[in-house]
Amino acid sequence: MIHCPRCQSAETRIEQEGREGEQIIWSIYHCAACSFSWRDSEPEESISYARRDPYFRVDTSAPDQYRIVLPPE
Ligand SMILES: [Zn+2]
């Protein structure tokens, strides 16, 4: 199970896989909890919850703490 590097949710799924012949060389994951997407071949500073800048973490249990950038229609 792959956990989201932004919110630590386990609600993740594989969106796309890059292949070279029969071999999978990268995968793109998507988090259903916070809508983050990432490729597993990105640097640890981007895809590791522990290594990412804590400023960019998302707490999905408290959405009201985030301001709305694009108002929902
Ligand atoms: Zn997430």
N, CA, C, O and the ligand as a Tripos MOL2 file, in Angstrom:
@<TRIPOS>MOLECULE
protein
  293   291    74     0     0
PROTEIN
NO_CHARGES

@<TRIPOS>ATOM
      1 N           0.8510   -1.1920    0.0000 N.3       1 MET1
      2 CA          0.0000    0.0000    0.0000 C.3       1 MET1
      3 C           0.8870    1.2420    0.0000 C.2       1 MET1
      4 O           1.7790    1.3790    0.8370 O.2       1 MET1
      5 N           0.6360    2.1370   -0.9370 N.am      2 ILE2
      6 CA          1.3830    3.3830   -1.0210 C.3       2 ILE2
      7 C           0.5790    4.4870   -0.3350 C.2       2 ILE2
      8 O          -0.5900    4.6970   -0.6570 O.2       2 ILE2
      9 N           1.1960    5.1800    0.5940 N.am      3 HIS3
     10 CA          0.5380    6.2860    1.2740 C.3       3 HIS3
     11 C           0.8840    7.6020    0.5820 C.2       3 HIS3
     12 O           1.9610    7.7630    0.0090 O.2       3 HIS3
     13 N          -0.0600    8.5330    0.6540 N.am      4 CYS4
     14 CA          0.1130    9.8350    0.0160 C.3       4 CYS4
     15 C           1.2410   10.6290    0.6910 C.2       4 CYS4
     16 O           1.2750   10.7310    1.9170 O.2       4 CYS4
     17 N           2.1630   11.1900   -0.1050 N.am      5 PRO5
     18 CA          3.2420   11.9850    0.4860 C.3       5 PRO5
     19 C           2.7780   13.3510    1.0030 C.2       5 PRO5
     20 O           3.5390   14.0400    1.6830 O.2       5 PRO5
     21 N           1.5470   13.7490    0.6940 N.am      6 ARG6
     22 CA          1.0570   15.0480    1.1590 C.3       6 ARG6
     23 C           0.1560   14.9270    2.3900 C.2       6 ARG6
     24 O           0.2240   15.7670    3.2870 O.2       6 ARG6
     25 N          -0.6980   13.8760    2.4400 N.am      7 CYS7
     26 CA         -1.6410   13.7700    3.5630 C.3       7 CYS7
     27 C          -1.5640   12.4350    4.2980 C.2       7 CYS7
     28 O          -2.2450   12.2500    5.3070 O.2       7 CYS7
     29 N          -0.7650   11.5210    3.8210 N.am      8 GLN8
     30 CA         -0.5580   10.1910    4.4160 C.3       8 GLN8
     31 C          -1.7510    9.2580    4.2800 C.2       8 GLN8
     32 O          -1.7640    8.1970    4.9030 O.2       8 GLN8
     33 N          -2.7430    9.6170    3.4920 N.am      9 SER9
     34 CA         -3.8830    8.7240    3.2920 C.3       9 SER9
     35 C          -3.4420    7.4680    2.5330 C.2       9 SER9
     36 O          -2.5010    7.4980    1.7410 O.2       9 SER9
     37 N          -4.1460    6.3710    2.7960 N.am     10 ALA10
     38 CA         -3.9160    5.1360    2.0450 C.3      10 ALA10
     39 C          -4.8780    5.0180    0.8650 C.2      10 ALA10
     40 O          -4.8740    4.0130    0.1550 O.2      10 ALA10
     41 N          -5.7120    6.0570    0.6540 N.am     11 GLU11
     42 CA         -6.6680    6.0530   -0.4620 C.3      11 GLU11
     43 C          -5.9670    6.4410   -1.7590 C.2      11 GLU11
     44 O          -6.3330    7.4270   -2.3980 O.2      11 GLU11
     45 N          -4.9740    5.6710   -2.1370 N.am     12 THR12
     46 CA         -4.2120    5.9900   -3.3390 C.3      12 THR12
     47 C          -4.4330    4.9140   -4.4000 C.2      12 THR12
     48 O          -4.7410    3.7610   -4.0980 O.2      12 THR12
     49 N          -4.2670    5.3310   -5.6350 N.am     13 ARG13
     50 CA         -4.4010    4.3780   -6.7400 C.3      13 ARG13
     51 C          -3.3750    4.7210   -7.8160 C.2      13 ARG13
     52 O          -2.8910    5.8500   -7.9030 O.2      13 ARG13
     53 N          -3.0620    3.7270   -8.6210 N.am     14 ILE14
     54 CA         -2.1530    3.9480   -9.7440 C.3      14 ILE14
     55 C          -2.9470    4.5230  -10.9080 C.2      14 ILE14
     56 O          -3.9570    3.9540  -11.3240 O.2      14 ILE14
     57 N          -2.4820    5.6580  -11.4330 N.am     15 GLU15
     58 CA         -3.1510    6.3140  -12.5530 C.3      15 GLU15
     59 C          -2.5460    5.9160  -13.8970 C.2      15 GLU15
     60 O          -3.2540    5.7740  -14.8940 O.2      15 GLU15
     61 N          -1.2310    5.7400  -13.9060 N.am     16 GLN16
     62 CA         -0.5310    5.5160  -15.1710 C.3      16 GLN16
     63 C           0.7660    4.7760  -14.8810 C.2      16 GLN16
     64 O           1.3700    4.9540  -13.8230 O.2      16 GLN16
     65 N           1.1830    3.9600  -15.8090 N.am     17 GLU17
     66 CA          2.4670    3.2760  -15.6670 C.3      17 GLU17
     67 C           3.2820    3.4750  -16.9340 C.2      17 GLU17
     68 O           2.7770    3.3210  -18.0460 O.2      17 GLU17
     69 N           4.5460    3.8190  -16.7490 N.am     18 GLY18
     70 CA          5.4510    3.9610  -17.8740 C.3      18 GLY18
     71 C           6.1900    2.6480  -18.0760 C.2      18 GLY18
     72 O           6.7620    2.0950  -17.1360 O.2      18 GLY18
     73 N           6.1740    2.1550  -19.3020 N.am     19 ARG19
     74 CA          6.8010    0.8540  -19.5740 C.3      19 ARG19
     75 C           7.9230    0.9970  -20.5880 C.2      19 ARG19
     76 O           7.9210    1.8730  -21.4540 O.2      19 ARG19
     77 N           8.8640    0.1090  -20.4390 N.am     20 GLU20
     78 CA          9.9180   -0.0730  -21.4250 C.3      20 GLU20
     79 C           9.8960   -1.5530  -21.7480 C.2      20 GLU20
     80 O          10.4510   -2.3700  -21.0140 O.2      20 GLU20
     81 N           9.2490   -1.8930  -22.8550 N.am     21 GLY21
     82 CA          9.0070   -3.3020  -23.1390 C.3      21 GLY21
     83 C           8.0180   -3.8420  -22.1270 C.2      21 GLY21
     84 O           6.9330   -3.2850  -21.9610 O.2      21 GLY21
     85 N           8.3750   -4.9050  -21.4570 N.am     22 GLU22
     86 CA          7.4980   -5.5290  -20.4550 C.3      22 GLU22
     87 C           7.6850   -4.9090  -19.0710 C.2      22 GLU22
     88 O           6.8720   -5.1290  -18.1740 O.2      22 GLU22
     89 N           8.7550   -4.1360  -18.9010 N.am     23 GLN23
     90 CA          9.1140   -3.6420  -17.5730 C.3      23 GLN23
     91 C           8.4440   -2.3030  -17.2520 C.2      23 GLN23
     92 O           8.4490   -1.3800  -18.0670 O.2      23 GLN23
     93 N           7.8760   -2.2180  -16.0640 N.am     24 ILE24
     94 CA          7.3170   -0.9490  -15.5800 C.3      24 ILE24
     95 C           8.4760   -0.1260  -15.0210 C.2      24 ILE24
     96 O           9.1650   -0.5710  -14.1030 O.2      24 ILE24
     97 N           8.6950    1.0730  -15.5680 N.am     25 ILE25
     98 CA          9.8310    1.8730  -15.1110 C.3      25 ILE25
     99 C           9.4020    3.0610  -14.2490 C.2      25 ILE25
    100 O          10.2360    3.6260  -13.5420 O.2      25 ILE25
    101 N           8.1220    3.4560  -14.2880 N.am     26 TRP26
    102 CA          7.6070    4.4270  -13.3400 C.3      26 TRP26
    103 C           6.1020    4.2730  -13.2460 C.2      26 TRP26
    104 O           5.4630    3.7170  -14.1390 O.2      26 TRP26
    105 N           5.5420    4.7760  -12.1490 N.am     27 SER27
    106 CA          4.0930    4.7680  -11.9600 C.3      27 SER27
    107 C           3.6610    6.1420  -11.4650 C.2      27 SER27
    108 O           4.3800    6.7900  -10.7040 O.2      27 SER27
    109 N           2.4970    6.5790  -11.8940 N.am     28 ILE28
    110 CA          1.8980    7.8010  -11.3740 C.3      28 ILE28
    111 C           0.7560    7.3960  -10.4500 C.2      28 ILE28
    112 O          -0.1310    6.6260  -10.8160 O.2      28 ILE28
    113 N           0.8120    7.9420   -9.2430 N.am     29 TYR29
    114 CA         -0.2040    7.6570   -8.2320 C.3      29 TYR29
    115 C          -1.0970    8.8770   -8.0440 C.2      29 TYR29
    116 O          -0.6990   10.0120   -8.3070 O.2      29 TYR29
    117 N          -2.3050    8.6110   -7.5840 N.am     30 HIS30
    118 CA         -3.2430    9.6850   -7.2550 C.3      30 HIS30
    119 C          -3.8380    9.4080   -5.8850 C.2      30 HIS30
    120 O          -4.1620    8.2630   -5.5690 O.2      30 HIS30
    121 N          -3.9840   10.4420   -5.0720 N.am     31 CYS31
    122 CA         -4.5780   10.3250   -3.7490 C.3      31 CYS31
    123 C          -6.0300   10.8200   -3.8260 C.2      31 CYS31
    124 O          -6.2850   11.9690   -4.1840 O.2      31 CYS31
    125 N          -6.9680    9.9400   -3.4850 N.am     32 ALA32
    126 CA         -8.3880   10.3040   -3.5330 C.3      32 ALA32
    127 C          -8.7690   11.2060   -2.3630 C.2      32 ALA32
    128 O          -9.8070   11.8660   -2.4110 O.2      32 ALA32
    129 N          -7.9640   11.2450   -1.3350 N.am     33 ALA33
    130 CA         -8.2920   12.0550   -0.1510 C.3      33 ALA33
    131 C          -7.9720   13.5320   -0.3630 C.2      33 ALA33
    132 O          -8.7400   14.3950    0.0620 O.2      33 ALA33
    133 N          -6.8350   13.8370   -1.0230 N.am     34 CYS34
    134 CA         -6.4400   15.2470   -1.1660 C.3      34 CYS34
    135 C          -6.1620   15.6430   -2.6260 C.2      34 CYS34
    136 O          -5.7600   16.7760   -2.8920 O.2      34 CYS34
    137 N          -6.3730   14.7300   -3.5560 N.am     35 SER35
    138 CA         -6.2200   14.9750   -4.9990 C.3      35 SER35
    139 C          -4.7840   15.2030   -5.4420 C.2      35 SER35
    140 O          -4.5540   15.7230   -6.5340 O.2      35 SER35
    141 N          -3.8260   14.8320   -4.6290 N.am     36 PHE36
    142 CA         -2.4250   14.9690   -5.0360 C.3      36 PHE36
    143 C          -2.0460   13.8280   -5.9770 C.2      36 PHE36
    144 O          -2.5000   12.6960   -5.8110 O.2      36 PHE36
    145 N          -1.2140   14.1370   -6.9590 N.am     37 SER37
    146 CA         -0.6870   13.1180   -7.8650 C.3      37 SER37
    147 C           0.8180   13.2240   -7.8910 C.2      37 SER37
    148 O           1.3730   14.3190   -7.7960 O.2      37 SER37
    149 N           1.4830   12.0860   -8.0190 N.am     38 TRP38
    150 CA          2.9410   12.0840   -8.0680 C.3      38 TRP38
    151 C           3.4430   10.8590   -8.8050 C.2      38 TRP38
    152 O           2.7510    9.8470   -8.9180 O.2      38 TRP38
    153 N           4.6510   10.9740   -9.2980 N.am     39 ARG39
    154 CA          5.3040    9.8730  -10.0010 C.3      39 ARG39
    155 C           6.3540    9.2840   -9.0720 C.2      39 ARG39
    156 O           7.0770   10.0310   -8.4140 O.2      39 ARG39
    157 N           6.4520    7.9880   -9.0060 N.am     40 ASP40
    158 CA          7.3640    7.3630   -8.0390 C.3      40 ASP40
    159 C           8.8400    7.5660   -8.3770 C.2      40 ASP40
    160 O           9.7110    7.2030   -7.5870 O.2      40 ASP40
    161 N           9.1250    8.1410   -9.5390 N.am     41 SER41
    162 CA         10.5210    8.3990   -9.8890 C.3      41 SER41
    163 C          10.9420    9.8370   -9.5720 C.2      41 SER41
    164 O          12.0440   10.2510   -9.9330 O.2      41 SER41
    165 N          10.0770   10.5980   -8.9010 N.am     42 GLU42
    166 CA         10.4380   11.9560   -8.4920 C.3      42 GLU42
    167 C          11.3910   11.9030   -7.2980 C.2      42 GLU42
    168 O          11.4830   10.8680   -6.6370 O.2      42 GLU42
    169 N          12.1020   12.9980   -7.0090 N.am     43 PRO43
    170 CA         13.0450   13.0130   -5.8840 C.3      43 PRO43
    171 C          12.3290   12.8190   -4.5440 C.2      43 PRO43
    172 O          11.1670   13.1920   -4.3860 O.2      43 PRO43
    173 N          13.0390   12.2340   -3.5950 N.am     44 GLU44
    174 CA         12.5060   11.9880   -2.2600 C.3      44 GLU44
    175 C          11.9480   13.2610   -1.6220 C.2      44 GLU44
    176 O          10.9620   13.2050   -0.8860 O.2      44 GLU44
    177 N          12.5690   14.4040   -1.8980 N.am     45 GLU45
    178 CA         12.1080   15.6710   -1.3340 C.3      45 GLU45
    179 C          10.7070   16.0340   -1.8150 C.2      45 GLU45
    180 O          10.0380   16.8780   -1.2200 O.2      45 GLU45
    181 N          10.2680   15.3930   -2.8940 N.am     46 SER46
    182 CA          8.9390   15.6600   -3.4420 C.3      46 SER46
    183 C           7.9160   14.5990   -3.0630 C.2      46 SER46
    184 O           6.7270   14.8980   -2.9500 O.2      46 SER46
    185 N           8.3660   13.3550   -2.8640 N.am     47 ILE47
    186 CA          7.3840   12.2740   -2.7160 C.3      47 ILE47
    187 C           7.4920   11.5160   -1.3970 C.2      47 ILE47
    188 O           6.7950   10.5190   -1.2060 O.2      47 ILE47
    189 N           8.3450   11.9630   -0.4910 N.am     48 SER48
    190 CA          8.4430   11.3290    0.8220 C.3      48 SER48
    191 C           7.7900   12.2440    1.8570 C.2      48 SER48
    192 O           8.1950   13.3970    2.0020 O.2      48 SER48
    193 N           6.7900   11.7470    2.5750 N.am     49 TYR49
    194 CA          6.1120   12.5660    3.5860 C.3      49 TYR49
    195 C           7.1200   13.1070    4.5850 C.2      49 TYR49
    196 O           7.0280   14.2660    4.9890 O.2      49 TYR49
    197 N           8.0700   12.2940    4.9830 N.am     50 ALA50
    198 CA          9.0590   12.6900    5.9900 C.3      50 ALA50
    199 C          10.0540   13.7170    5.4470 C.2      50 ALA50
    200 O          10.5390   14.5650    6.1970 O.2      50 ALA50
    201 N          10.3570   13.6460    4.1600 N.am     51 ARG51
    202 CA         11.3720   14.5290    3.5720 C.3      51 ARG51
    203 C          10.7860   15.8040    2.9730 C.2      51 ARG51
    204 O          11.5000   16.7900    2.7910 O.2      51 ARG51
    205 N           9.4830   15.7860    2.6630 N.am     52 ARG52
    206 CA          8.8720   16.9870    2.0930 C.3      52 ARG52
    207 C           8.8200   18.0960    3.1310 C.2      52 ARG52
    208 O           8.7800   17.8350    4.3330 O.2      52 ARG52
    209 N           8.8200   19.3320    2.6560 N.am     53 ASP53
    210 CA          8.6640   20.4800    3.5530 C.3      53 ASP53
    211 C           7.2970   20.3860    4.2390 C.2      53 ASP53
    212 O           6.2780   20.3460    3.5500 O.2      53 ASP53
    213 N           7.2470   20.3490    5.5800 N.am     54 PRO54
    214 CA          5.9720   20.2170    6.3030 C.3      54 PRO54
    215 C           4.9470   21.2850    5.9320 C.2      54 PRO54
    216 O           3.7460   21.0750    6.1040 O.2      54 PRO54
    217 N           5.4050   22.4210    5.4290 N.am     55 TYR55
    218 CA          4.4820   23.4890    5.0170 C.3      55 TYR55
    219 C           3.4620   22.9710    3.9980 C.2      55 TYR55
    220 O           2.3270   23.4460    3.9580 O.2      55 TYR55
    221 N           3.8610   22.0140    3.1880 N.am     56 PHE56
    222 CA          3.0140   21.5360    2.0970 C.3      56 PHE56
    223 C           2.1700   20.3240    2.4700 C.2      56 PHE56
    224 O           1.5040   19.7520    1.6070 O.2      56 PHE56
    225 N           2.1850   19.9240    3.7360 N.am     57 ARG57
    226 CA          1.3310   18.8210    4.1590 C.3      57 ARG57
    227 C          -0.1270   19.2660    4.1790 C.2      57 ARG57
    228 O          -0.4250   20.4470    4.3520 O.2      57 ARG57
    229 N          -1.0260   18.3070    4.0000 N.am     58 VAL58
    230 CA         -2.4590   18.5900    4.0350 C.3      58 VAL58
    231 C          -3.1010   17.7020    5.0940 C.2      58 VAL58
    232 O          -2.8850   16.4910    5.1210 O.2      58 VAL58
    233 N          -3.8950   18.3230    5.9670 N.am     59 ASP59
    234 CA         -4.6610   17.5920    6.9760 C.3      59 ASP59
    235 C          -6.0990   17.5230    6.4780 C.2      59 ASP59
    236 O          -6.8500   18.4920    6.5890 O.2      59 ASP59
    237 N          -6.4790   16.3730    5.9290 N.am     60 THR60
    238 CA         -7.8060   16.2570    5.3080 C.3      60 THR60
    239 C          -8.9240   16.2140    6.3500 C.2      60 THR60
    240 O         -10.1000   16.2960    5.9940 O.2      60 THR60
    241 N          -8.5760   16.0870    7.6250 N.am     61 SER61
    242 CA         -9.6170   16.0660    8.6630 C.3      61 SER61
    243 C         -10.0420   17.4850    9.0600 C.2      61 SER61
    244 O         -11.0130   17.6550    9.7990 O.2      61 SER61
    245 N          -9.3270   18.4940    8.5780 N.am     62 ALA62
    246 CA         -9.6460   19.8780    8.9440 C.3      62 ALA62
    247 C          -9.5740   20.7860    7.7090 C.2      62 ALA62
    248 O          -8.7240   21.6740    7.6460 O.2      62 ALA62
    249 N         -10.4590   20.5700    6.7320 N.am     63 PRO63
    250 CA        -10.3740   21.3430    5.4860 C.3      63 PRO63
    251 C         -10.6340   22.8390    5.6630 C.2      63 PRO63
    252 O         -10.2090   23.6400    4.8300 O.2      63 PRO63
    253 N         -11.3260   23.2250    6.7370 N.am     64 ASP64
    254 CA        -11.6510   24.6400    6.9260 C.3      64 ASP64
    255 C         -10.4230   25.5090    7.2020 C.2      64 ASP64
    256 O         -10.4980   26.7350    7.1140 O.2      64 ASP64
    257 N          -9.3040   24.8820    7.5310 N.am     65 GLN65
    258 CA         -8.1000   25.6710    7.8160 C.3      65 GLN65
    259 C          -7.4270   26.1870    6.5380 C.2      65 GLN65
    260 O          -6.5060   27.0020    6.6010 O.2      65 GLN65
    261 N          -7.8970   25.7030    5.3710 N.am     66 TYR66
    262 CA         -7.2870   26.1300    4.1140 C.3      66 TYR66
    263 C          -8.1980   27.1230    3.4110 C.2      66 TYR66
    264 O          -9.4130   26.9340    3.3490 O.2      66 TYR66
    265 N          -7.6040   28.1690    2.8900 N.am     67 ARG67
    266 CA         -8.4260   29.1520    2.1830 C.3      67 ARG67
    267 C          -8.7590   28.6270    0.8050 C.2      67 ARG67
    268 O          -8.0470   27.7870    0.2550 O.2      67 ARG67
    269 N          -9.8420   29.1270    0.2590 N.am     68 ILE68
    270 CA        -10.3020   28.7060   -1.0600 C.3      68 ILE68
    271 C          -9.6400   29.5810   -2.1040 C.2      68 ILE68
    272 O          -9.8160   30.8000   -2.0960 O.2      68 ILE68
    273 N          -8.8820   28.9740   -3.0020 N.am     69 VAL69
    274 CA         -8.2040   29.7220   -4.0520 C.3      69 VAL69
    275 C          -9.1280   29.8630   -5.2490 C.2      69 VAL69
    276 O          -9.2730   30.9530   -5.8010 O.2      69 VAL69
    277 N          -9.7480   28.7720   -5.6500 N.am     70 LEU70
    278 CA        -10.7150   28.7970   -6.7360 C.3      70 LEU70
    279 C         -12.0540   28.3630   -6.1570 C.2      70 LEU70
    280 O         -12.2420   27.1820   -5.8660 O.2      70 LEU70
    281 N         -12.9890   29.2950   -5.9840 N.am     71 PRO71
    282 CA        -14.2840   28.9350   -5.3860 C.3      71 PRO71
    283 C         -14.9890   27.8330   -6.1910 C.2      71 PRO71
    284 O         -14.9740   27.8570   -7.4220 O.2      71 PRO71
    285 N         -15.6010   26.8780   -5.4990 N.am     72 PRO72
    286 CA        -16.3530   25.8330   -6.2220 C.3      72 PRO72
    287 C         -17.5580   26.4470   -6.9160 C.2      72 PRO72
    288 O         -18.1440   27.4070   -6.4150 O.2      72 PRO72
    289 N         -17.9280   25.8990   -8.0630 N.am     73 GLU73
    290 CA        -19.0740   26.4400   -8.8060 C.3      73 GLU73
    291 C         -20.3800   26.0030   -8.1780 C.2      73 GLU73
    292 O         -21.4510   26.3620   -8.6670 O.2      73 GLU73
    293 ZN         -3.2840   12.8650   -0.0990 Zn       74 ZN74
@<TRIPOS>BOND
     1     1     2 1
     2     2     3 1
     3     3     4 2
     4     3     5 am
     5     5     6 1
     6     6     7 1
     7     7     8 2
     8     7     9 am
     9     9    10 1
    10    10    11 1
    11    11    12 2
    12    11    13 am
    13    13    14 1
    14    14    15 1
    15    15    16 2
    16    15    17 am
    17    17    18 1
    18    18    19 1
    19    19    20 2
    20    19    21 am
    21    21    22 1
    22    22    23 1
    23    23    24 2
    24    23    25 am
    25    25    26 1
    26    26    27 1
    27    27    28 2
    28    27    29 am
    29    29    30 1
    30    30    31 1
    31    31    32 2
    32    31    33 am
    33    33    34 1
    34    34    35 1
    35    35    36 2
    36    35    37 am
    37    37    38 1
    38    38    39 1
    39    39    40 2
    40    39    41 am
    41    41    42 1
    42    42    43 1
    43    43    44 2
    44    43    45 am
    45    45    46 1
    46    46    47 1
    47    47    48 2
    48    47    49 am
    49    49    50 1
    50    50    51 1
    51    51    52 2
    52    51    53 am
    53    53    54 1
    54    54    55 1
    55    55    56 2
    56    55    57 am
    57    57    58 1
    58    58    59 1
    59    59    60 2
    60    59    61 am
    61    61    62 1
    62    62    63 1
    63    63    64 2
    64    63    65 am
    65    65    66 1
    66    66    67 1
    67    67    68 2
    68    67    69 am
    69    69    70 1
    70    70    71 1
    71    71    72 2
    72    71    73 am
    73    73    74 1
    74    74    75 1
    75    75    76 2
    76    75    77 am
    77    77    78 1
    78    78    79 1
    79    79    80 2
    80    79    81 am
    81    81    82 1
    82    82    83 1
    83    83    84 2
    84    83    85 am
    85    85    86 1
    86    86    87 1
    87    87    88 2
    88    87    89 am
    89    89    90 1
    90    90    91 1
    91    91    92 2
    92    91    93 am
    93    93    94 1
    94    94    95 1
    95    95    96 2
    96    95    97 am
    97    97    98 1
    98    98    99 1
    99    99   100 2
   100    99   101 am
   101   101   102 1
   102   102   103 1
   103   103   104 2
   104   103   105 am
   105   105   106 1
   106   106   107 1
   107   107   108 2
   108   107   109 am
   109   109   110 1
   110   110   111 1
   111   111   112 2
   112   111   113 am
   113   113   114 1
   114   114   115 1
   115   115   116 2
   116   115   117 am
   117   117   118 1
   118   118   119 1
   119   119   120 2
   120   119   121 am
   121   121   122 1
   122   122   123 1
   123   123   124 2
   124   123   125 am
   125   125   126 1
   126   126   127 1
   127   127   128 2
   128   127   129 am
   129   129   130 1
   130   130   131 1
   131   131   132 2
   132   131   133 am
   133   133   134 1
   134   134   135 1
   135   135   136 2
   136   135   137 am
   137   137   138 1
   138   138   139 1
   139   139   140 2
   140   139   141 am
   141   141   142 1
   142   142   143 1
   143   143   144 2
   144   143   145 am
   145   145   146 1
   146   146   147 1
   147   147   148 2
   148   147   149 am
   149   149   150 1
   150   150   151 1
   151   151   152 2
   152   151   153 am
   153   153   154 1
   154   154   155 1
   155   155   156 2
   156   155   157 am
   157   157   158 1
   158   158   159 1
   159   159   160 2
   160   159   161 am
   161   161   162 1
   162   162   163 1
   163   163   164 2
   164   163   165 am
   165   165   166 1
   166   166   167 1
   167   167   168 2
   168   167   169 am
   169   169   170 1
   170   170   171 1
   171   171   172 2
   172   171   173 am
   173   173   174 1
   174   174   175 1
   175   175   176 2
   176   175   177 am
   177   177   178 1
   178   178   179 1
   179   179   180 2
   180   179   181 am
   181   181   182 1
   182   182   183 1
   183   183   184 2
   184   183   185 am
   185   185   186 1
   186   186   187 1
   187   187   188 2
   188   187   189 am
   189   189   190 1
   190   190   191 1
   191   191   192 2
   192   191   193 am
   193   193   194 1
   194   194   195 1
   195   195   196 2
   196   195   197 am
   197   197   198 1
   198   198   199 1
   199   199   200 2
   200   199   201 am
   201   201   202 1
   202   202   203 1
   203   203   204 2
   204   203   205 am
   205   205   206 1
   206   206   207 1
   207   207   208 2
   208   207   209 am
   209   209   210 1
   210   210   211 1
   211   211   212 2
   212   211   213 am
   213   213   214 1
   214   214   215 1
   215   215   216 2
   216   215   217 am
   217   217   218 1
   218   218   219 1
   219   219   220 2
   220   219   221 am
   221   221   222 1
   222   222   223 1
   223   223   224 2
   224   223   225 am
   225   225   226 1
   226   226   227 1
   227   227   228 2
   228   227   229 am
   229   229   230 1
   230   230   231 1
   231   231   232 2
   232   231   233 am
   233   233   234 1
   234   234   235 1
   235   235   236 2
   236   235   237 am
   237   237   238 1
   238   238   239 1
   239   239   240 2
   240   239   241 am
   241   241   242 1
   242   242   243 1
   243   243   244 2
   244   243   245 am
   245   245   246 1
   246   246   247 1
   247   247   248 2
   248   247   249 am
   249   249   250 1
   250   250   251 1
   251   251   252 2
   252   251   253 am
   253   253   254 1
   254   254   255 1
   255   255   256 2
   256   255   257 am
   257   257   258 1
   258   258   259 1
   259   259   260 2
   260   259   261 am
   261   261   262 1
   262   262   263 1
   263   263   264 2
   264   263   265 am
   265   265   266 1
   266   266   267 1
   267   267   268 2
   268   267   269 am
   269   269   270 1
   270   270   271 1
   271   271   272 2
   272   271   273 am
   273   273   274 1
   274   274   275 1
   275   275   276 2
   276   275   277 am
   277   277   278 1
   278   278   279 1
   279   279   280 2
   280   279   281 am
   281   281   282 1
   282   282   283 1
   283   283   284 2
   284   283   285 am
   285   285   286 1
   286   286   287 1
   287   287   288 2
   288   287   289 am
   289   289   290 1
   290   290   291 1
   291   291   292 2
@<TRIPOS>SUBSTRUCTURE
     1 MET1         2 RESIDUE 1 A MET
     2 ILE2         6 RESIDUE 1 A ILE
     3 HIS3        10 RESIDUE 1 A HIS
     4 CYS4        14 RESIDUE 1 A CYS
     5 PRO5        18 RESIDUE 1 A PRO
     6 ARG6        22 RESIDUE 1 A ARG
     7 CYS7        26 RESIDUE 1 A CYS
     8 GLN8        30 RESIDUE 1 A GLN
     9 SER9        34 RESIDUE 1 A SER
    10 ALA10       38 RESIDUE 1 A ALA
    11 GLU11       42 RESIDUE 1 A GLU
    12 THR12       46 RESIDUE 1 A THR
    13 ARG13       50 RESIDUE 1 A ARG
    14 ILE14       54 RESIDUE 1 A ILE
    15 GLU15       58 RESIDUE 1 A GLU
    16 GLN16       62 RESIDUE 1 A GLN
    17 GLU17       66 RESIDUE 1 A GLU
    18 GLY18       70 RESIDUE 1 A GLY
    19 ARG19       74 RESIDUE 1 A ARG
    20 GLU20       78 RESIDUE 1 A GLU
    21 GLY21       82 RESIDUE 1 A GLY
    22 GLU22       86 RESIDUE 1 A GLU
    23 GLN23       90 RESIDUE 1 A GLN
    24 ILE24       94 RESIDUE 1 A ILE
    25 ILE25       98 RESIDUE 1 A ILE
    26 TRP26      102 RESIDUE 1 A TRP
    27 SER27      106 RESIDUE 1 A SER
    28 ILE28      110 RESIDUE 1 A ILE
    29 TYR29      114 RESIDUE 1 A TYR
    30 HIS30      118 RESIDUE 1 A HIS
    31 CYS31      122 RESIDUE 1 A CYS
    32 ALA32      126 RESIDUE 1 A ALA
    33 ALA33      130 RESIDUE 1 A ALA
    34 CYS34      134 RESIDUE 1 A CYS
    35 SER35      138 RESIDUE 1 A SER
    36 PHE36      142 RESIDUE 1 A PHE
    37 SER37      146 RESIDUE 1 A SER
    38 TRP38      150 RESIDUE 1 A TRP
    39 ARG39      154 RESIDUE 1 A ARG
    40 ASP40      158 RESIDUE 1 A ASP
    41 SER41      162 RESIDUE 1 A SER
    42 GLU42      166 RESIDUE 1 A GLU
    43 PRO43      170 RESIDUE 1 A PRO
    44 GLU44      174 RESIDUE 1 A GLU
    45 GLU45      178 RESIDUE 1 A GLU
    46 SER46      182 RESIDUE 1 A SER
    47 ILE47      186 RESIDUE 1 A ILE
    48 SER48      190 RESIDUE 1 A SER
    49 TYR49      194 RESIDUE 1 A TYR
    50 ALA50      198 RESIDUE 1 A ALA
    51 ARG51      202 RESIDUE 1 A ARG
    52 ARG52      206 RESIDUE 1 A ARG
    53 ASP53      210 RESIDUE 1 A ASP
    54 PRO54      214 RESIDUE 1 A PRO
    55 TYR55      218 RESIDUE 1 A TYR
    56 PHE56      222 RESIDUE 1 A PHE
    57 ARG57      226 RESIDUE 1 A ARG
    58 VAL58      230 RESIDUE 1 A VAL
    59 ASP59      234 RESIDUE 1 A ASP
    60 THR60      238 RESIDUE 1 A THR
    61 SER61      242 RESIDUE 1 A SER
    62 ALA62      246 RESIDUE 1 A ALA
    63 PRO63      250 RESIDUE 1 A PRO
    64 ASP64      254 RESIDUE 1 A ASP
    65 GLN65      258 RESIDUE 1 A GLN
    66 TYR66      262 RESIDUE 1 A TYR
    67 ARG67      266 RESIDUE 1 A ARG
    68 ILE68      270 RESIDUE 1 A ILE
    69 VAL69      274 RESIDUE 1 A VAL
    70 LEU70      278 RESIDUE 1 A LEU
    71 PRO71      282 RESIDUE 1 A PRO
    72 PRO72      286 RESIDUE 1 A PRO
    73 GLU73      290 RESIDUE 1 A GLU
    74 ZN74       293 GROUP 0 **** ****
